[in-house]
Amino acid sequence: MSRPVRIAQLTCGADYSGVQNEIAEAAKAVDAEVFYPDISLNDLRRDFDSFGLNVKSPDLKLVIARAKALVTGKVEADAVFIGSCFRCAEAAIVRTELRRYIHMNSTLPVVSYSFTERTTSGTLLTRMEALTTIARRRALLAREKQTGITMGVDSGSSTTKCVIMKENEIIGTGWEPTIEVLKSSDLVVEAALAEAGLTMNDIEAIGTTGYGRFLIGKHLNADLVQEELTVNSKGAVYLADNQHGPATVIDIGGMDNKAISVMDGIPGTFTMGGICAGASGRFLEMTAKRLGIDITELGPLAMKGMGEEVPMNSYCIVFGTQSLVNALAAGSTPEDVAAAACHSVAEQVFEQQLQEIDIREPVIMVGGTSLIQGLVRAMGELLQTKIIVPHHSQYIGATGAALLASGFVDRKKE
């Protein structure tokens, strides 16, 4: 696809809040263009009435009619961005229904977002990049097996990971805290190569993802530099051996969270972010520190506790931590506090991210936090389903990058 990716914009309030320029700038940064689907007044009247959702706002009626035009093929697009002001309850209902409607009745990738007056193009960039990636690289994302010898590096906010794969098997891994981005990258690459018994000369293709993907991609002369939403979803269904049919991927990270609805290995709808780090792995790290244990001990400790015994009623990481301090001072056990912290994170992810996608089984949890058993249990209880945590789940981004990078091995051989 040599032309810019055309992203249909279905928004209410973007102009009034000053966010429209930020949306356009984010799209431009990834060689995409946003546009409003053009419809007639008759289309508006007919399509709104037939949709069956009674809303009062004229702008929301227009959004609904534009969505119908996309699904029926009256207007062509490569992807869809649905957005509304986070303060409007009516818009939130419309946003949810349209996201589900487009996802169920078309193959268009969709991202929905509730913006504020402070939303910037930088905040929207990864979402726009993911939409353009799905539109441009659908064939690459459909890849099911890794070939050759490839490397994937995932530079996350908390940790940097590396995976080396050979003929569809992981043969080397590396894991380090993200401190200096390039230094952490060099350390994990060195560790993965040592475990695999290889040198850089043996690597046939490299993929990078995560926050530091551009810097590391340039440093390693990577063949693939791709945002984490598509890479993580691909790595998740690959490791869970669920590349056909539906799946839901949940990645609770150190700074933000990702929830992705996947069909046949390709993301359909997705969301990322959160109101506060109180819904992230960072809060669990702070909880472990307050309890005087290593983060690896938090999961087993939480499995012994009853979170219902500890009140947690704040989205804020600071006030959430204060709730834990108060609970300990009131006599709550470390086990109950650990369980309460896990339940709090799971509940916030459920309320903030999982309402923005269609949850379809199996539900796959990935990332470093998926190794915290108490968090997995809490999420399973909220969703009333068994959660799958695949082997190597903490290396999800690096695995996805190595898998997708093997598409470039094929090209080099042609």
N, C-alpha and C positions, 0 to 999 in steps of 0.2 A: 504494500500500500504506500505509494509514493506521495499522494496528496495528504494534506492534513487530516487527521481523524476528526470526524464531525460528531460532536457531542451535543445531543439535544438537551436543552436546559428547561427543566420544569420547576420553576421556583416561584415563591410568593414572598414579596418584601425585600428582595435583593437590592433593588434600586433605592428603596426608601432607607435602608440601613447602611448604604454605602458599600455593600459587599460586592456589587456587580463588577466593579473594576478588578477586584481581587480574584474573582472567578475567572475573568477573561485573562488576567496575567498568568494565573496558574496553568490554564489551558495552553496559552502561547508558549510557555516554558517547555512543554512536552510536544510541541509541534501539533497542537490540536486547535480546533476552533469551536466555540460554543455558539449555539443559535437557538432561537425560539421557533418551534414548529409553526408554520404558517397555516392558519385555518380560516374558514369563512364564518360569518355570523350564523348561517344555517347549521354548519358543523357544530358550532358551540351549543346551540339550542338542542339539537338532536342528540349529540353524543353525551352531553351532561345529563339529560333526562334519562337516557338509556343506561347510564352507569349505575344509577340507583343510590347514590350517596348524597343525601340532602345537606348541602352546606350553604351558608349565607354569603360568604365573601365572593364578590365577582371575580377576583384574581384567582381564587381556588377553583371556581367553575371553569375558568380558562385553562388552568393547569390540567384539569381532568380531561377536557376536550382535546388538548394537545397530546395527552397520553394515548387516548383512543386513536388519534391520527397515526401515531407511531406504530401501534400494535396492528392496525388494519392495513398498514402499508401505504397510506396516503402521503405520508412524509417519511423519507428515508434518513436513517442515521446509523452511526457505527456504535454508539453507546449513549447512555442516559445519565444525567446528573439531576437528582431530585433534592431540592433544598427549601427550607422554610425557617422562619425565626423561631428560636427555641422557646420563646414566651407564649406562642400561640398553640393552644390545645387543639383547636379545629384543624389547623394546618398539620399538626402531628398525626392526626387520624388520617387525613388525606395522603400524607407522605407515606404512611405505612401501607395503606390500601393500594396506592399506585405502584409502589415498589413490588408488592406481591402480584398485582395484576400484570405488570410488564414482564416480570420474571416467569410467570406461569404461561403466558401467551406469546412469548417471543424468545429469541436467542440473544437479545441485546443485553450486554453487561450493564448493571445498574449499581450506582452508589447513592445512598441517601445521607443527608447531613442536616443537622439543625445548627444554623449559624447565629452568631452574635454580631454586634457592631464592631467587635475587635477581631473578627475572623480575618486572617491575612492569606495572601497567595501561598505563603510558605506552609501554612496549615493545610491548605487544600492540595498541595503539590503531589504528595504520594497518592492521593485518591485519583487525581487526574492522570497521573502516570500509570496507575494500574488499569484504568479504563482504556488508555491508548495501547498498553501492552496486550490486553486481551483482544482488542480489535486487530492489531498488527500481527500478533504472534500466536494466533489460535492453533495453528498447526504444530508449532513448537510446544505449546502447553499441553497438547494431546499426547505428547511423547510418554510412553509407558515403561521403556527399558533404557538403562544406561549402557553405553558401549564405549570401548576404548579405555583409556586411563585419564580421568578428569578430576579436577579439584574444585571444591566450592568453599568460599569463605563468607561468613556471615558476621558483619561488624555491628553488633547490637549496642544498645545504650548501656547495658551492664556487663555483658560478656562478649567475647569474640570467639567464634568457633570455626574449625576447618574440618572438612571431610575429603578424603580421597577415595574414589570409587574405581573399580576395575571390573569390566564385564558384569555389571549389575550387582556388584557386591561392595560393601563398605570395607576397605582394607586398612584405613588409617584415620585417626581422629586427633584433634587438638582443641583445647579449651583453656582460655585465660580471661581474667577480668579485663574489661576495656578501660585502659588508663590512657596511654598514648596510642592513638589509633594504629599508626603504622608499626610501632614496636610490638603491640599486642598481636597484630596480624603476622608479623615475622615469627613470633614465638609459636603461634598455633600451626603455622605452615611447617615450621621446623619439626614440631612434635608429630604431626600427621605423616610427614615424609619418613621420619625415623621409624614410626610404627609400621608403615607400609613397606619399608626397606627400599625406598626409591629416592631419586633425586629430582630436582626441577626439570632436568632434561627429559625425564620419562613422561612428564605431564603433557597430554596432547591438547587439552583445552581447559580454560579456567572460567569460573563464574563467580561473581561477587554480588552480595545483597546486604541489606541493613542500612543503618544510618551512615556508615562510613564507606558505602559501596563505591562511590565515585573516586574517592581518594585512593582506596586500596585497588580499585580496578585499574587506575592509571599506574600505580606502583607495580602491579603484577602483570601489566599489559593483558588484562582479561579480555576474553572473547565475548563474554556476556556480563553486562552490568544491569541489574534489574531490581525493581522495588520488591519489598518483602511480602506484599499481599498475595501476588500471584505465585511467587517462589515458595512461600510457606504453605499455601494451599496445595500446591503440587507435591511438595515433599511430604506433607501429612498423609494424603491419600496413597502415596507410593509406599511409605513405611507401614501404613495400616493395611496394605493389600486391598484397597477399596477404590480402585481407579475407574470402576464402572458403576454407574448409578449415582444416587444422591449421597451427600455427606455434609456434616457441619463441622467446621474446624474452629476451635477456640484456642487462642494463643494469648495468655496473660503475661505480658512482658514486664521489664523493669521500669519502663516509663509509660507505656501505653498498651492497650489491648486491641486484639484483632478478632473479629468474628466474621467467618466467611461461609457462605452457602455455596457448595460445590456440586457440579453435575458432570460426571464423566471426566473428572480431573481438572475441569475448567471453572473458575469462579463465576458465579452468576450475580449474586448480591453480596456486598461486604460493607463493613464499617470498621472504624478504628478510632482510638482516642479514649476519652473519658473525662468526667468532671474534675477529678482530682487523683493524685497518686495514691490516695487511700484505696483505690480499686486496682492496685498494681502489685507486682512482685516486690516493689520497694517497701511497701507497708509490711509485708511479711518478713522482709529482712530486718526492719526496725523492731518488729515484734520479737523475733528471735534474739536480737541484741538485748532487748529489754529483759528477756527471760534468762539471759546469760548462757545461751546455747548457740551452736552453729545452725545455719539455715537448713542443713541436711537433717538435723534432729527435730525440726519443727513438725514435719509430717507425721512421724510415728507418735510424737507427743500428742498431737491433735487427735489422733485416732483413739486415744484413751480418754478424751474429755467430752464434755457436754456443753456446746457453745451456747445453748439456750439459757444457761445459768449466768451469762455475762452480757449486760446490756451494751449494745453497739448501735448508736443512732446518728452517726455523723459520716458524711461523705469526705470530710477533710482528713488528710493524713495526720495533721497535728492534733486535732481534737479526737481523732480515732485512737491515736496513741495515748492521749490523756485518759480516754475511757478505759484502756487496758491498765494504765497505772492505777486509776481509781479502783478498778476491780481487784487488783492484787492487794491494794491497801485495805480493801474491805474483806479480804480473806479468801478470794477465789483461788483455786488451784492453778498452777502453770498449765496443767492439761486442759482445763476449761478455757483459760485465756487463749491458748493456742488454737483450740477448736473454734472459739468465737472469732478470732482474727481470720481464719480460713473461711468461715461462713460469711463474714462481712464482705470479703473480697468477692466471693462467688455471687453473693446477692447483688452487689453493685454492678458487676459485669452483666448479670441477668437483667437488671433494670435499665442499664445504660446502653449496652451493645446488642444484646440478644433480642431486644424488641425491634431492632432495625433490620433483621434478616428473617428468613423462613427457616426454622429449626427442623432439620430432617435427619433421621437416624441413618447410619450411626453417627454419634457425636464423638469427635476425636479431639483430645486435648494434647497440645504440644508445647514445646518450649521448656525452659528450666523449671518453671513452676509446676509443670505436669508431674514432676517427680515428688511433689509434696502431697502425700497420700490424703491428708486431711482436706486439702483444697479440692482434690478430685472427688472425694466422698461428698463434700458439701455441694459441688456442682451437680453431681448425680442425683442428690436428694431434691434439689430445686427443679431439675428438669424431669425428674421421675423416669430416668433411663440409666442404663449401664454406660459408663464412659470408657472409651477405648484410649489407652495410652500405649502407643507402639514402642517397640524397642528403638533406641537411639532418638527418642522424641525430643531430647534437648538439642539435637543437631539438625533440627528441621529445616532451617534456612540454608545451611551449608549443604545438606543432602539435596534439597531442591535445586540449588545452584549447580551442583555437580551433575545432577541428572539432566537438567536442561542444557548445560554446556556441552554435553555429548552430541547435541545436534550440530554443533560446529565441527566436531571431529568428522562427521559424515561429509560435511561440505568441503573440508580440506582434502578428503580422499577423492572427491569427484573431479 
